[in-house]
Amino acid sequence: MLALLACEPRMDDAWIAAQLDEAHARNTAAVLEHGEDDERRDWTLTLIGPDGTTEVLAFGRVAALATDEIHTTESAEARSTEVLRFRGARISSLIDRVPGGALASEVTILASDGFRATVGMDDVRLYSILLATEVGGTPLGRDHGGPLYSVFPLTEHPELSARYTSSFWVFYVTHLMIGTAPPVLRVGERTLDTAALEALPNVSITAEVGYRVGWPSEPVRLSGVRLRDVLAAVGTPVLPGGRVRVLSRAPITHSAERPTYVHASDVLANDVILALRYGEGDDPIPSRLGGPIALAFPAEVVERMEEHDWLTFVDELVVEPPPAGEPGQ
């Protein structure tokens, strides 16, 4: 009897954990396949590396990678001090999927509504910082920052509380930007890379920006290229009475909920620019400030725009003609 027992395979904690993770991944895939939650099924996470390499992961793939758990309270400003059990994918493991990710000094987390937060790579490597998919064994809903929510191990490492306040607990995560990729802009069927953008006339404006996060409250010098010069370069001018829709990586800018339009009169008569550099040192705009491309307005246009129209992470322009039968502006 003793000999028989000695020959049986031993189910240690690591083996059991691996089996539970595999079963959990299968269950998540089955739920998504049968469409029990359309938002999670359609949700994606985009990884963008320092060289512009991009990988888009379906939510089901992220959920399959969500094999880490932390028990923590939420940010210091949260109303509840309850310790919650979050399950998710370590941001460090996601970064390792991207070429050159290990060489970056920081990662910027972007939400579907355009909110962003940047975390130093040293902390990402040292601590179990997650993109959480579940809390207490239940998929994260919108009311709790889901489907993907950045979570920090504050209970195990209380020293993180001071620097990772509520503004770093990003709801509705759609992108991880590792370092800062080179600027690339789509205009219709054309794509302008860094060389093409830098070949256009350089223009500077000084303005109190609406980007807020990480930017100074006083006026800032921004340098870049005019919208009208970009459109001329690709042979797609905006006609009087028409407008240009500016899109960014943030999904909300692609929806009807919060579009950004610049009317032809402002494009043609004013220095509305796509900013590539900032400050007196003319430094490239990093991801932590919403770069590499940001939309900016001169003083004479600001009064006609909303604060949310100061778009960060700009990556596409769409030219719309004047409405049929409507006179030009």
Order of alpha helices (4+ residues) and beta strands (2+ residues): alpha-alpha-alpha-beta-beta-alpha-beta-beta-alpha-beta-beta-alpha-beta-beta-beta-beta-beta-beta-alpha-beta-beta-alpha-beta-beta-alpha-beta-beta-beta-alpha-beta
